[in-house]
Amino acid sequence: MRVRRILTALVCVAALAIAPATAPASPADSAPIAIASKTCGAGFTHAVIGGAQKCLRRGEFCASRYHRQYPRYGYHCVVGRLR
């Protein structure tokens, strides 16, 4: 009798744990997730360099290892500075 109660309790707990995971998604759940992007001030250009969001401006420091990524935003990395 005691074993039957324990088994019944375990089945109920398992059913409650599974129920939310199998519930149908509401329209709000299927909406795309908004990703916060970095906002750049006036005179800066928003860019993704080396997988990180950056604000670029002429004369700012740059990483020479990413020199191939800067031209798509209109800049070149020359001796560690953007031109």
N, C-alpha and C positions, 0 to 999 in steps of 0.2 A: 504494500500500500504506500509506504513512504517512497519507494523507488519510483512508483508511478507518478507521484506528485512532483518529484524532482525532474523527471523526464518531461512532464507537462510544462513545468516552469521553463525549462531549457528550450522547448519548442516555441513557446510564446515569446521568449526573449529573442530567439533567432528570427521569428517572423517579424517582430517589430524592427529589428536591425535591417532586414532585407527590404521591407516595405518602402522606406523613403528612397532607396537606391533604384527601385523599379518603377517609381511613380512617373507618369508621363510629364514631359517638360512643358511648362507654361510658355506662352509667347514671350514673356519678359526674360525667361531663361535662355531663349535662343537668340536674343539680341546680341550684336557684336560687342565685345568688351572695349571700352574706350581706353586708349593708352595715352598716358600723359606724356606730352612731348615738351622738350625744353624750349622756352621762349627766349628769343634773342632780342636785345635792344636795337635801337636804330643804328644803322651802319654796320651791323653784324649780319652774317649769313649763317643760317642753320645748316648743319651738316652732320653726317654720321661718318666718323673717321675711326677706324679700328674697332668698329662695333659699338662705339660710345657716341652719344650726342654731344656735339661741340658747337660753339658760336665762333665763327671765323671772321677775322678782319685783317686788313693789310698791316704788316708790322708785328703781329702777334707771334708768339712762339709756335712752332710746329714740330712734329716728330718726323724726322727724315725717313724712318722705316716705312711710313705710310705715304711717301711722296707720290705714288701712283694714284692715290685716292683724292688728292686735293684738286687736280685739274677739272674734275667733274663739277666742282663748285666755283670754278673760275680763278683758282689760286695755284701757286707753285711754292713748294717748300725749298728755299734757297738758304743754305748755311743756317738752318734752324729758325728762319723767320719766313712768314708768309709774304708773298709778293704777288 
